[in-house]
Amino acid sequence: MSAPEILQFFTAVDCYPNVSVAYRILLTVPVTIASAERSFSKLKLLKNCLRSTMSQDRLNGLAMCCIEKDVLDKIDLDTLINDFASRNV
C-alpha cells in the first residue's frame, strides 16, 4: 500500500480519527532539510567560478543572494532602481 492509500483507509475507517490526523501530519513533514545543503552547494559554486576575481565581501553578498533567493524574488526591482538612482545623482 502506498502512503495516500493508507491515509484514505484511515479516513474511511474513522474509528481512530486522531490516527488519520497524525498520519496526515507525518506525510507533510519533509524527509530532509535541504536549506543547509543548498547554502553549502551554492557557496561551493560561487567559490569555484569566481574565486580569483572576488573579494570576501562580494563572496558574502553573492552567497546571501543565492541562499535567500525567495526573499529576493519578493523585492520590487523598479523601486530599488529608482531608490539607487536618486541616491547617486
DSSP file (Angstrom, degrees, kcal/mol; ACC not computed):
  #  RESIDUE AA STRUCTURE BP1 BP2  ACC     N-H-->O    O-->H-N    N-H-->O    O-->H-N    TCO  KAPPA ALPHA  PHI   PSI    X-CA   Y-CA   Z-CA
    1    1 A M              0   0    0      0, 0.0     2,-0.1     0, 0.0     0, 0.0   0.000 360.0 360.0 360.0 140.6    0.0    0.0    0.0
    2    2 A S     >  -     0   0    0      1,-0.1     4,-2.1     4,-0.0     5,-0.2  -0.423 360.0-102.2 -87.3 169.1    1.2    3.5   -0.8
    3    3 A A  H  > S+     0   0    0      1,-0.2     4,-2.2     2,-0.2     5,-0.2   0.901 120.9  49.6 -61.9 -44.0    1.1    6.4    1.7
    4    4 A P  H  > S+     0   0    0      0, 0.0     4,-2.4     0, 0.0    -1,-0.2   0.873 110.0  52.3 -64.1 -33.8   -2.0    8.0    0.1
    5    5 A E  H  > S+     0   0    0      2,-0.2     4,-2.2     1,-0.2    -2,-0.2   0.901 108.8  49.6 -67.0 -39.5   -3.9    4.7    0.2
    6    6 A I  H  X S+     0   0    0     -4,-2.1     4,-2.4     2,-0.2    -1,-0.2   0.913 110.8  50.2 -64.3 -41.7   -3.1    4.2    3.9
    7    7 A L  H  X S+     0   0    0     -4,-2.2     4,-2.2     1,-0.2    -2,-0.2   0.911 109.9  50.0 -63.2 -42.0   -4.4    7.7    4.6
    8    8 A Q  H  X S+     0   0    0     -4,-2.4     4,-2.1     1,-0.2    -1,-0.2   0.882 109.8  52.1 -63.0 -37.4   -7.6    7.0    2.6
    9    9 A F  H  X S+     0   0    0     -4,-2.2     4,-2.6     2,-0.2     5,-0.2   0.935 109.8  47.8 -63.4 -46.6   -8.0    3.8    4.6
   10   10 A F  H  X S+     0   0    0     -4,-2.4     4,-1.8     1,-0.2     6,-0.3   0.878 114.2  46.3 -64.4 -37.3   -7.6    5.6    8.0
   11   11 A T  H  < S+     0   0    0     -4,-2.2    -1,-0.2     2,-0.2    -2,-0.2   0.842 113.7  49.2 -73.9 -31.3  -10.1    8.4    7.0
   12   12 A A  H  < S+     0   0    0     -4,-2.1    -2,-0.2    -5,-0.2    -1,-0.2   0.893 111.4  47.7 -73.3 -39.5  -12.6    5.8    5.6
   13   13 A V  H  < S-     0   0    0     -4,-2.6    -2,-0.2    -5,-0.2    -3,-0.2   0.930  80.0-177.1 -68.2 -45.4  -12.5    3.6    8.7
   14   14 A D     <  +     0   0    0     -4,-1.8    -3,-0.1    -5,-0.2    -1,-0.1   0.657  43.6 117.3  59.1  21.2  -12.9    6.6   11.0
   15   15 A C  S    S+     0   0    0      1,-0.3    -1,-0.1    -5,-0.2    -4,-0.1   0.787  85.0  31.6 -85.2 -27.3  -12.6    4.6   14.2
   16   16 A Y    >>  +     0   0    0     -6,-0.3     4,-1.1     1,-0.1     3,-0.9  -0.778  69.3 174.7-125.0  86.5   -9.5    6.5   15.3
   17   17 A P  H 3> S+     0   0    0      0, 0.0     4,-1.7     0, 0.0     5,-0.1   0.818  78.5  59.6 -65.4 -28.6   -9.7   10.0   13.9
   18   18 A N  H 3> S+     0   0    0      1,-0.2     4,-2.7     2,-0.2     5,-0.2   0.809  98.7  59.2 -69.4 -27.3   -6.5   11.1   15.6
   19   19 A V  H <> S+     0   0    0     -3,-0.9     4,-2.6     2,-0.2    -1,-0.2   0.914 105.6  47.5 -66.7 -41.8   -4.6    8.5   13.7
   20   20 A S  H  X S+     0   0    0     -4,-1.1     4,-2.1   -10,-0.2    -2,-0.2   0.888 113.3  48.5 -67.5 -36.7   -5.6    9.9   10.3
   21   21 A V  H  X S+     0   0    0     -4,-1.7     4,-2.2     2,-0.2    -2,-0.2   0.931 113.4  47.0 -66.1 -44.8   -4.7   13.4   11.5
   22   22 A A  H  X S+     0   0    0     -4,-2.7     4,-2.4     1,-0.2    -2,-0.2   0.894 112.8  49.3 -64.0 -39.9   -1.3   12.2   12.8
   23   23 A Y  H  X S+     0   0    0     -4,-2.6     4,-2.0     2,-0.2    -1,-0.2   0.879 109.2  52.4 -67.8 -37.3   -0.6   10.3    9.6
   24   24 A R  H  X S+     0   0    0     -4,-2.1     4,-1.0     2,-0.2    -2,-0.2   0.905 111.1  47.1 -64.2 -41.2   -1.5   13.4    7.5
   25   25 A I  H >X S+     0   0    0     -4,-2.2     4,-1.0     1,-0.2     3,-0.6   0.911 109.9  53.7 -64.6 -41.8    0.9   15.5    9.6
   26   26 A L  H 3< S+     0   0    0     -4,-2.4     3,-0.4     1,-0.2    -2,-0.2   0.860 106.2  52.9 -61.2 -36.2    3.6   12.8    9.2
   27   27 A L  H 3< S+     0   0    0     -4,-2.0    -1,-0.2     1,-0.2    -2,-0.2   0.754 108.3  50.5 -72.3 -23.5    3.1   12.9    5.4
   28   28 A T  H << S+     0   0    0     -4,-1.0    -1,-0.2    -3,-0.6    -2,-0.2   0.623  85.5  99.4 -90.6 -12.2    3.6   16.6    5.2
   29   29 A V  S  < S-     0   0    0     -4,-1.0     2,-0.0    -3,-0.4     3,-0.0  -0.587  82.0-115.2 -74.0 130.4    6.9   16.7    7.3
   30   30 A P        -     0   0    0      0, 0.0    -1,-0.1     0, 0.0    -2,-0.1  -0.350  11.2-138.7 -67.6 147.5    9.9   16.9    5.0
   31   31 A V  S    S+     0   0    0      1,-0.1     2,-0.3    -3,-0.0    -2,-0.0   0.909  84.8  14.8 -72.7 -42.9   12.2   13.9    4.9
   32   32 A T  S    S-     0   0    0     -3,-0.0     2,-0.7     0, 0.0    -1,-0.1  -0.883  73.1-123.9-128.1 162.2   15.4   16.0    4.8
   33   33 A I     >  +     0   0    0     -2,-0.3     4,-0.5     1,-0.1     3,-0.3  -0.912  29.1 177.1-106.7 107.2   16.1   19.7    5.5
   34   34 A A  H  >  +     0   0    0     -2,-0.7     4,-2.9     1,-0.2     5,-0.2   0.486  57.2  89.1 -92.7  -3.3   17.8   20.9    2.3
   35   35 A S  H  > S+     0   0    0      1,-0.2     4,-2.0     2,-0.2    -1,-0.2   0.919  93.1  42.8 -64.6 -41.6   18.3   24.5    3.2
   36   36 A A  H  > S+     0   0    0     -3,-0.3     4,-1.9     2,-0.2    -1,-0.2   0.909 116.0  49.0 -68.6 -40.5   21.7   24.0    4.8
   37   37 A E  H  X S+     0   0    0     -4,-0.5     4,-2.2     1,-0.2    -2,-0.2   0.885 110.4  51.7 -64.4 -37.9   22.7   21.7    2.0
   38   38 A R  H  X S+     0   0    0     -4,-2.9     4,-2.5     1,-0.2     5,-0.2   0.904 107.6  51.5 -66.5 -41.2   21.6   24.2   -0.6
   39   39 A S  H  X S+     0   0    0     -4,-2.0     4,-2.1     1,-0.2    -1,-0.2   0.899 111.6  47.1 -65.1 -38.8   23.5   27.0    1.1
   40   40 A F  H  X S+     0   0    0     -4,-1.9     4,-2.1     2,-0.2    -1,-0.2   0.890 112.5  49.1 -69.4 -37.8   26.7   25.0    1.0
   41   41 A S  H  X S+     0   0    0     -4,-2.2     4,-2.1     2,-0.2    -2,-0.2   0.895 112.0  48.5 -69.6 -37.7   26.3   23.9   -2.6
   42   42 A K  H  X S+     0   0    0     -4,-2.5     4,-2.5     2,-0.2    -2,-0.2   0.917 111.6  49.9 -65.5 -42.4   25.6   27.5   -3.7
   43   43 A L  H  X S+     0   0    0     -4,-2.1     4,-2.5    -5,-0.2    -2,-0.2   0.887 109.3  52.2 -62.9 -38.2   28.7   28.7   -1.8
   44   44 A K  H  X S+     0   0    0     -4,-2.1     4,-2.2     2,-0.2    -1,-0.2   0.913 109.9  48.6 -64.1 -43.1   30.8   26.0   -3.4
   45   45 A L  H  X S+     0   0    0     -4,-2.1     4,-2.3     2,-0.2     5,-0.2   0.923 112.4  48.4 -62.5 -44.2   29.6   27.0   -6.9
   46   46 A L  H  X S+     0   0    0     -4,-2.5     4,-2.2     1,-0.2    -2,-0.2   0.917 111.6  49.1 -63.4 -42.9   30.4   30.6   -6.2
   47   47 A K  H  X S+     0   0    0     -4,-2.5     4,-0.9     1,-0.2    -1,-0.2   0.905 113.2  46.8 -64.5 -40.7   33.8   29.9   -4.9
   48   48 A N  H  < S+     0   0    0     -4,-2.2    -1,-0.2    -5,-0.2    -2,-0.2   0.904 117.4  40.8 -69.0 -40.9   34.8   27.7   -7.8
   49   49 A C  H  < S+     0   0    0     -4,-2.3    -2,-0.2    -5,-0.2    -1,-0.2   0.896 130.6  19.5 -77.3 -40.3   33.5   30.0  -10.5
   50   50 A L  H >< S+     0   0    0     -4,-2.2     3,-0.7    -5,-0.2     4,-0.3   0.113  80.9 120.1-121.8  22.2   34.7   33.4   -9.3
   51   51 A R  G >< S+     0   0    0     -4,-0.9     3,-0.8     1,-0.2    -1,-0.1   0.867  76.1  49.3 -60.6 -40.5   37.4   32.8   -6.7
   52   52 A S  G 3  S+     0   0    0      1,-0.2    -1,-0.2    -4,-0.2    -2,-0.1   0.743 116.9  38.6 -76.1 -22.1   40.2   34.7   -8.4
   53   53 A T  G <  S+     0   0    0     -3,-0.7     2,-0.4     2,-0.1    -1,-0.2   0.175  99.8  89.0-112.9  18.1   38.3   37.9   -9.1
   54   54 A M    <   -     0   0    0     -3,-0.8     2,-0.1    -4,-0.3    -4,-0.0  -0.940  58.6-145.4-128.1 137.1   36.2   38.2   -5.9
   55   55 A S     >  -     0   0    0     -2,-0.4     4,-2.2     1,-0.1     5,-0.1  -0.423  37.2-104.8 -84.9 170.7   36.8   39.8   -2.5
   56   56 A Q  H  > S+     0   0    0      1,-0.2     4,-2.5     2,-0.2     5,-0.2   0.878 120.2  53.4 -65.5 -37.9   35.3   38.3    0.7
   57   57 A D  H  > S+     0   0    0      2,-0.2     4,-2.4     1,-0.2    -1,-0.2   0.912 110.0  47.2 -64.2 -41.7   32.6   41.0    0.9
   58   58 A R  H  > S+     0   0    0      2,-0.2     4,-2.7     1,-0.2     5,-0.2   0.908 111.2  51.5 -65.9 -40.6   31.5   40.2   -2.7
   59   59 A L  H  X S+     0   0    0     -4,-2.2     4,-2.3     1,-0.2    -2,-0.2   0.916 110.7  48.5 -61.0 -43.3   31.5   36.5   -2.0
   60   60 A N  H  X S+     0   0    0     -4,-2.5     4,-2.2     2,-0.2    -2,-0.2   0.912 112.4  48.7 -63.4 -42.4   29.4   37.0    1.1
   61   61 A G  H  X S+     0   0    0     -4,-2.4     4,-2.0     2,-0.2    -2,-0.2   0.921 113.0  46.0 -64.8 -44.3   26.9   39.2   -0.8
   62   62 A L  H  X S+     0   0    0     -4,-2.7     4,-2.1     2,-0.2    -1,-0.2   0.873 111.2  53.1 -66.9 -36.4   26.6   36.7   -3.7
   63   63 A A  H  X S+     0   0    0     -4,-2.3     4,-2.7    -5,-0.2     5,-0.2   0.918 109.0  49.2 -64.3 -41.9   26.2   33.8   -1.3
   64   64 A M  H  X S+     0   0    0     -4,-2.2     4,-2.6     1,-0.2    -2,-0.2   0.893 110.0  51.9 -63.7 -39.0   23.3   35.6    0.5
   65   65 A C  H  < S+     0   0    0     -4,-2.0    -1,-0.2     1,-0.2    -2,-0.2   0.899 114.2  42.7 -64.1 -39.8   21.6   36.4   -2.8
   66   66 A C  H >< S+     0   0    0     -4,-2.1     3,-0.8     1,-0.2    -2,-0.2   0.895 118.0  44.3 -73.4 -39.9   21.8   32.7   -3.8
   67   67 A I  H 3< S+     0   0    0     -4,-2.7     2,-0.4     1,-0.3     3,-0.3   0.915 118.0  42.5 -72.8 -42.6   20.8   31.3   -0.5
   68   68 A E  T >X S+     0   0    0     -4,-2.6     4,-1.7    -5,-0.2     3,-0.7  -0.279  71.4 138.0 -99.7  47.0   17.9   33.8    0.2
   69   69 A K  H <>  +     0   0    0     -3,-0.8     4,-2.1    -2,-0.4    -1,-0.2   0.836  66.6  60.0 -62.4 -34.6   16.5   33.7   -3.4
   70   70 A D  H 3> S+     0   0    0     -3,-0.3     4,-0.6     1,-0.2    -1,-0.2   0.845 105.8  48.3 -65.3 -32.1   12.9   33.6   -2.1
   71   71 A V  H X4 S+     0   0    0     -3,-0.7     3,-0.8     1,-0.2     4,-0.5   0.894 110.3  51.7 -71.5 -40.2   13.4   36.9   -0.4
   72   72 A L  H >< S+     0   0    0     -4,-1.7     3,-1.1     1,-0.2    -2,-0.2   0.842 101.7  60.6 -65.2 -33.0   15.0   38.4   -3.5
   73   73 A D  H 3< S+     0   0    0     -4,-2.1    -1,-0.2     1,-0.2    -2,-0.2   0.766 101.3  54.8 -65.8 -23.8   12.0   37.3   -5.6
   74   74 A K  T << S+     0   0    0     -3,-0.8     2,-0.3    -4,-0.6    -1,-0.2   0.602  84.7 103.6 -85.1 -12.0    9.7   39.4   -3.5
   75   75 A I  S <  S-     0   0    0     -3,-1.1     2,-0.7    -4,-0.5     3,-0.1  -0.534  74.1-128.1 -77.2 133.9   11.7   42.7   -4.0
   76   76 A D     >  -     0   0    0     -2,-0.3     4,-1.7     1,-0.2     5,-0.1  -0.729  17.9-160.5 -80.9 113.7   10.2   45.2   -6.4
   77   77 A L  H  > S+     0   0    0     -2,-0.7     4,-2.7     1,-0.2     5,-0.2   0.834  85.2  58.1 -69.3 -33.9   13.1   46.0   -8.8
   78   78 A D  H  > S+     0   0    0      1,-0.2     4,-2.4     2,-0.2    -1,-0.2   0.921 108.3  46.4 -63.3 -42.9   11.6   49.2  -10.1
   79   79 A T  H  > S+     0   0    0      2,-0.2     4,-2.3     1,-0.2    -1,-0.2   0.901 112.9  50.3 -64.0 -41.1   11.5   50.7   -6.6
   80   80 A L  H  X S+     0   0    0     -4,-1.7     4,-2.3     2,-0.2    -2,-0.2   0.907 111.7  47.2 -64.4 -42.9   15.0   49.5   -5.9
   81   81 A I  H  X S+     0   0    0     -4,-2.7     4,-2.7     2,-0.2    -2,-0.2   0.916 112.7  48.9 -65.9 -43.8   16.4   51.0   -9.2
   82   82 A N  H  X S+     0   0    0     -4,-2.4     4,-2.3    -5,-0.2    -2,-0.2   0.900 111.9  49.1 -63.7 -40.3   14.6   54.4   -8.5
   83   83 A D  H  X S+     0   0    0     -4,-2.3     4,-1.5     2,-0.2    -2,-0.2   0.919 113.3  46.6 -64.2 -44.2   16.0   54.5   -5.0
   84   84 A F  H  X S+     0   0    0     -4,-2.3     4,-1.4     1,-0.2    -2,-0.2   0.909 113.1  49.4 -64.2 -42.7   19.5   53.7   -6.2
   85   85 A A  H  < S+     0   0    0     -4,-2.7    -2,-0.2     1,-0.2    -1,-0.2   0.882 109.2  51.6 -66.5 -38.3   19.3   56.3   -9.0
   86   86 A S  H >< S+     0   0    0     -4,-2.3     3,-0.6     1,-0.2    -1,-0.2   0.820 110.8  48.6 -70.0 -29.2   18.0   59.0   -6.6
   87   87 A R  H 3< S+     0   0    0     -4,-1.5    -1,-0.2     1,-0.2    -2,-0.2   0.768 112.5  47.8 -79.4 -25.5   20.9   58.5   -4.2
   88   88 A N  T 3<        0   0    0     -4,-1.4    -1,-0.2     1,-0.2    -2,-0.2   0.125 360.0 360.0-104.7  20.7   23.6   58.5   -6.8
   89   89 A V    <         0   0    0     -3,-0.6    -1,-0.2    -4,-0.1    -2,-0.1   0.446 360.0 360.0 -88.8 360.0   22.6   61.7   -8.7
